[in-house]
Structures are given as C-alpha cells and as structure tokens.
Amino acid sequence: MQQRELGRTHRNVSVIGLGTWQLGADWGSVDESEALAVLDSAYEAGVNFFDTADVYGDGRSEQLIGTWLKNNPDAKVTVATKMGRRVEQLPENYHLDAFRAWNDRSRANLGVDTLDLVQLHCPATPVYSNEATYDALDTMVDEGRMSNYGVSVETVEEALVAIARPNVATVQIIINAFRHKPLETVLPAAREAGVGIIARVPLASGLLTNRYTLQTEFAKDDHRNFNREGSAFDVGETFSGVDYATGIQAAGQFAQLASAEAPDATSAQVALAWLAAQEGISTIIPGARNPEQARANAAAGALEISEGFNASVRDLYDSMLRAQIHPRW
C-alpha cells in the first residue's frame, strides 16, 4: 500500500484509508463482530488510517475502533476523529469547555490518552474564521489531549480559510468523480501550505459502484433514504449532492469508462484509483460494510490510471454534473 505524508501531522498514512461512519449508524445496521472484521481486513490489506467521529452511532463507531485497538495493541495506525456535531451548529457553541468535553468523550471511547488527529466536524461557517477557535484547539494540543487538529468542511471557501491557519494539519472535504471543484482550488492551496487532504465520500455514497438503480430501496435508517433532500444534514453528504436520477445515469457512464480503463477492476476500485491519482490528496476514506468491501477498496491503491481516463472523467463531470454541483460547494 502506498504511503503518503498526512500534511502537518508528518505521519505517513495509507493512500486508501477507512471511513467508519457506516460502522456506527445512518447506513443500516452492522453488528460488532462484522465491524471488527472490517477493521481487521482493512488493516491486513495495508490500511493504517481510520476516520471516525463522536456522533457516528452516538459514539459506537469510536467504541468499536477502541475495542479493535485494545485487541491489536501493536498495530501502527492513525485514528482521526471529529467533534462539533453534538450541539446545534451555532458559532457560540464552539468554545474551549465544549471542546474539552467532546475530547474527553472521544478519548474514553477510543481508550487512548492522546488523540492522533481531531477534526472540527463541519461547524457553522463563521467558526472557521474565529481566532478563538484556533486558540482553543492550540490549547488542547498543549494540554496533551490531541497531537494534531484539522477541519472537516462542506465548501471550498471553508477549506481555504482553514488552510491559511498555521496549525491546521489537515482538511477533510468531499472529492470524487462527481465533485471536482476542490481539485481546482483546495488541492493547490493545500499543497503550497503543506496541509493534508482527506478525501471523503469518494464513491458518492455508493453511486460510483454502479450497483444501484432507480428502483433500489435503502433502509429506513440509511441516510441515502432519509437525507436525499438534506432534511437531516447537508445534502452534499448524500450522493455527493447529485440528484439521484442524474447520479444513476452518470454512474452508468462512469462504469463504462472504468471497464475500458481497467477491465479486471470494479467501478468502485477505478473511482478510488482515479482519486488517488489527483495530486495533493493524502488519503481517501471509503467506507466498507463487510471484509470483502474493505479488501476490494484497499486493492484500488495499486491501480494506475491513464491521463486519457482522467480527461474522460473530467468530460463526464462537465457534461452531466458541473452545472448542478459546481456552484453549490
């Protein structure tokens, strides 16, 4: 597995990481043994970066990773968690006392004294430009509660504000074959500043697997069912903000391109490999609901993508998705 430096953390992490939202909630149920098997399989396949958050399953995702860490004390992994969505997303709710309380909970869930990386979890936009935010985060590093901090953002504008801060180690943002704007603005700025980029929603909530149809039904507790219109959180987190019918059509076209590019790989693997080929991305965090998915995702790190395929993906985005997606995030 290829290793890349994760921005100002100066840690080396696998180019394919593991997102663990689905191990907590909002994607249907996953039992504990299956979740631990996913973590085992990912690690055995070379994945050494796990991303979680304190609200995934109300802490269940963190707790599962904590159990895995206890079972694998010699494992060399970086665990990134997130904080800030246990309250209403109002600027006044983001302050040192709240940060400490959230941090204490995450450290307890994960069973560690010091968190590797803590990311602000898509707070209200003004939080990113508030000097007090970064003073509080710096204080928590000084207190030994965490080694590094970063931000998780919805928009490129939020990312650029954070990148300009001297101690922000990483920015997590949605980037995939259906979301190109960060490639044009965020990645160049991050490279210049030495900030790591964590690419989330890399498969557009599964659209890029090309396994869904207009008739596909998602579980009641799956955000791909209940958040299609953004009723629970930013709609960009679900199918990358792409209208579902358009997404199904675009996914079919992407799958045809992927099959021609790498006949022995899946559409999902090619989508991940395409992301890994974009200069400036540190790690990519696809989710996996079972060990087979975890292994397949990890294998994508070995695929090479041609410039011709890259150009075809840009053309697909420009013709089908740019007008719908580019102005919004």
N, C-alpha and C positions, 0 to 999 in steps of 0.2 A: 504494500500500500504506500503510495506516495505521501510524503510528509511535507507540510508547509508551515512556515512560522506564523503564529497567530498574533499578528500585529505587535502591539507594545507589551503583550504578555511575555514575549520572547519564548513561548512554549512551542514545540513542534507538535502538530496535530495531523491526523489523517485527513486527506482531501475529502474523503467521504466520512462524515460523522453519522450520528444517530439522533434524530429528533424523537422525543418521548412524550409528546402531547397525547398521542394515541394510547399510551400505557396508563394514562390517568383517567380521562373521560373525553366526552364530546366526539368520539368516533365509534361508539358502541362499546360493549364490554370486552375486557381482556382479563383473564384470570391471572393470579400471581405466578403460577408455575409457567404459564406461557410467556408472561412478561419477562421473567428471569431467563427463560430460554432464548428470548430475543436478544437480551443483553449479552448472554454467553456467546451466541452465534456471531453477533456483530464483532465482539472483541476477538474471537478466534479468527475472524476474517480480516483482521488488521485495523478495525475501527478503534480509535482511542480518544474520541471526543463525543461526549454525551451532552445533549442540551435538554434542559427541563425548565420548570417554573413552579413557583409555590402555589399557583392556582390550578395546575393540571390535576384534576381529580381531587381538588382541595388538599393538595399535598401528597396524594397517593403516588404520583409519578416520582417525586423526590424520595419518598419512603422506599419504593421498590429499588431505586438506584442505591439507596443507603444499604438495603439488605444485600444487594449484589456486591457492593464494596466490602461489606463485612465478610461475605463468603469468599472474596477474592482479594485478600489483604496485600498481595504482592503485585496486583495489576497496576500498570502505569497508564492511567487515564487522566484526562482533564474533564471535569464536570462543570458545565456552565449552567447556572440557574438564573431566574429572573424574579423581580419583585416589583410591586406597584399596582397590581390589579385586584388587591383585596379591599380596595376602597373605591369610591366614586372618583373618576378621573378629573379631579379639580386641582388646580395648582396648589391650593393651600393644604392639601392632604399629603404633600411630598416634603417631608422635613426629617431632621435627624432622628427624632424619637421614633417616628414611624419606621424609618429605615432600619433602626436597631431592632425593633420588634420583629419586623419581617425577616431580618437577617438571623435573629436568634431561632426563629421557627425553622428556617431552611437548614441551618446548621444541625439542629436537632433531628430533622427529617433525614438528612444525609449522613448523620453520625460523624461529623467532622468538626474540628475546632476552627479551621480557616477555610473559607470557600475559595475555590480556584478563580472563578470569574462570576461576578454578579452583574446582570444587565437590568437597567430600568425597562419595565415591560410596557412599552407603548403608552406612556402617560400623556396627559394633555400637552399640546404643543408648547405652551409657554414654559413648561418645566425644563425643556432642553436649553433654553437661553437664560435661565435663572442662575446667577452666580452662587446663590445659597445651595442649590442642588449639588454642585460640584464640591463646594466646601464640605458638605455633609458626607459625600462619598469619599473624599480625601481623608476625612476624619476616621471613617470606618476602616480604611486601609491602614492608617496609623495605629488604630486600636487592635490590628491583627485579626479582624473579623473576616476579611477577604483579602486576597492577594492582588486582584485587579478588578476594574469595573468597565462596563461598556453600556451600550444602549441598544434597545430593540425599537425600531421605528416603523411607521407606516409610509412616510413620504420621503422623497429625495431631499426636500427642503429641511426636514428634521435631521436627516443624516448629515447634511453639510454643516449645520450648526454644531452638531456633536463632534464631528471630525476636527473642527477648529479648536476644540478644547485640548489642552496639553496632556492631560492624564487619561483621556478616554482611550482604552486599549482596543476596543472592537465596536463594530456596528453590525447589527443583525437586521437584514432587510429582505423583503420578498424579491427574488430574482429567479426567473425561469424563462423557458422559451416563449411564454405568453406575457412576460413582463420585462421589457427591455430598457426602460428609462434609466434605471440605476447604472447600466453599463456605460451610458453616455456621460454621466455626471458624477455619481458617487464613487465608482471604482477608480477613476483617475485621481480624484481628490484624496481618497484613502491611501493609494499607493504613494503619493507625494508626502503625505503626513506620517506614513508608517503605521496606519491603523488597519487592523484585521477586518476582513469582511466575512460574515457568516451568512450564507445564502439559505433562507428558509422558504417553505412552500415550493420546493424545487420541482415538484410534479403537478403543481396547480391543483392540489387536493385530490390527486389521482387521475385528473383528466388526461395527463400525458402518458398514463399507462395504456390508454385506448381500450380499456376494459368496460367502459360504461356506455349505455345507450340512453335515448330519451325515455325509455321505459324503466330504467334502473330505479329501484326504490331503496332509499337509505333508511337506516334505523331511526326511530323517533329521537333518540339521544345523540344522533350524529349531526354535527354542525352543518354537514352538507345537505341536511334536510331542514334544520330549523334556522339557519343563518343565511339562506340564499339571498335574502333582501337586506341583510345587515341588521336584523332586529335584535341580535344579542351582542354583537361587536362589529368592528369594521368589516364591511362586506368584502374588502380586498383579501381578507384571510381565508375566504371560502371560494374555491375555484379561481383564486387569484383575481377575483373581481370580474371575471369573464362571465357574460351571460351564458347560462348552461347550454342552451341550444347551439349557440355560436361555438362554445368550447368543444362540444361533441364533434362538430364539423371540422374545426381546426385540428383537433386531436387525431382525427382520421387522416387528414392530410399530413400531419407530422409523422404519423406511423408509417405512411408510405415512404416518406423521405428517409426515415430511420432504417426501414427494412432494406432499402437500396444501399444505404451507407454501411450498415453492419448487419448482414443477413442472419448471423448467429446470435445476435443480441436482441433483447426486448426493447420495445419503445421506451420504457422507463429507464433502462440502462443507458440508452443513447441520449435521452434527455439529461441525465446526470452527467454523462461524459461531456456533452456539449457545454454544460455549466462549468465543469472543471477546466475546460479549455479557455475560459474567459479570463484574461489577465487581471490579476488583483483579487480574485476570490481565494480566501484562505481555506475554508471548509464548507461543506454542503450538508444539510441535515434532513435527509428524507426520513420519514417515519417507517416503521415496519410493525405489522401486527402479528407476524409469526417468524420463526427462524429462517424459513425459506426466503422470505422477502428481505430479511436482513443480509443474508449471504448474497442474494442477487444484487442488492444495492451496492454492497461493498465491491463486488466484481466490476462494477462500472468504472471504478477508479483506474482500471488497467486499459480501458478502451481509448483509442486515439481517434480524433475527429478531423476530417479534412476541411480545408478552407472553403471548398465548394459547398459542403454541407452547411457550414456556418452561414454562408451567403444565402442559401436556400431558406434557412430558418429566419433570417432577417426579412427576406421577401415575404414569407408566410405571415410574419408579425405585421409587416407594413400593410399588406393587402387585407387582412382579416381582423386585426386586433388593435392596431395603433390608435385609430380614431376613438375607439371605445375606452382604452386603458390609459394611454399616454398622458392625457391632460389631468387625470384624477390622482395619480400617486407619484 
